[in-house]
Amino acid sequence: MEDKRIAEALELLNAAAKDKKTELEQMISHKFGDFKSLVEGVADKVKHQTSDTYHHSKEKIEDAISDVDKSVHKNPWPYIGGAAAVALLFGYLLGRSRK
């Protein structure tokens, strides 16, 4: 008789566990779906902002390069002198004794 009551109690617990398992799986699936859509939305926004920043930076760099190129072509001697001074300083630093 006691074995029968234990078996019935185990069956009841097993049924309750299955119900809770299904409920938990549905809850996790629903929450994961919400999280997934949130992450995808943020990822798209970050991708768009990164792309905009890249193109904006690229334009600024191209403008700066164009300005320097025009300036060098207009008056090259200061740039030649600056490059020579940097090369001289670099050569001095590399060629000095370390004693």
C-alpha positions, -999 to 999 in steps of 0.1 A, spaced: 0 0 0 28 24 9 46 16 -24 14 25 -43 12 59 -25 49 66 -32 44 56 -69 14 80 -71 33 108 -54 62 103 -78 39 103 -108 22 135 -95 57 152 -90 68 140 -124 37 155 -141 41 188 -123 78 189 -133 69 183 -169 43 211 -168 69 235 -152 95 224 -177 72 233 -206 63 266 -190 99 274 -184 109 265 -220 82 288 -233 92 316 -211 129 313 -220 120 311 -257 99 342 -255 125 361 -235 153 350 -258 133 361 -288 129 396 -272 166 397 -264 176 385 -299 155 412 -315 169 439 -292 205 428 -300 198 428 -337 183 463 -335 214 476 -316 237 458 -340 221 474 -370 223 508 -353 259 504 -344 267 491 -379 250 522 -395 268 546 -371 301 529 -378 296 531 -415 287 568 -413 317 576 -391 340 557 -415 328 576 -445 329 609 -427 364 603 -415 375 591 -450 362 624 -465 380 645 -438 413 626 -444 410 630 -482 403 667 -478 434 671 -455 455 652 -480 443 674 -508 450 705 -488 486 694 -479 492 684 -515 481 718 -528 502 735 -501 533 715 -510 529 722 -547 524 759 -540 554 763 -518 576 731 -515 607 745 -498 595 746 -462 585 710 -465 618 700 -480 636 718 -452 614 702 -426 620 667 -440 658 674 -440 657 686 -404 637 656 -392 661 633 -412 692 650 -396 677 647 -361 668 611 -366 703 603 -380 718 621 -350 698 601 -325 705 567 -342 742 575 -348 752 587 -313 772 565 -290 754 548 -261 784 549 -237 
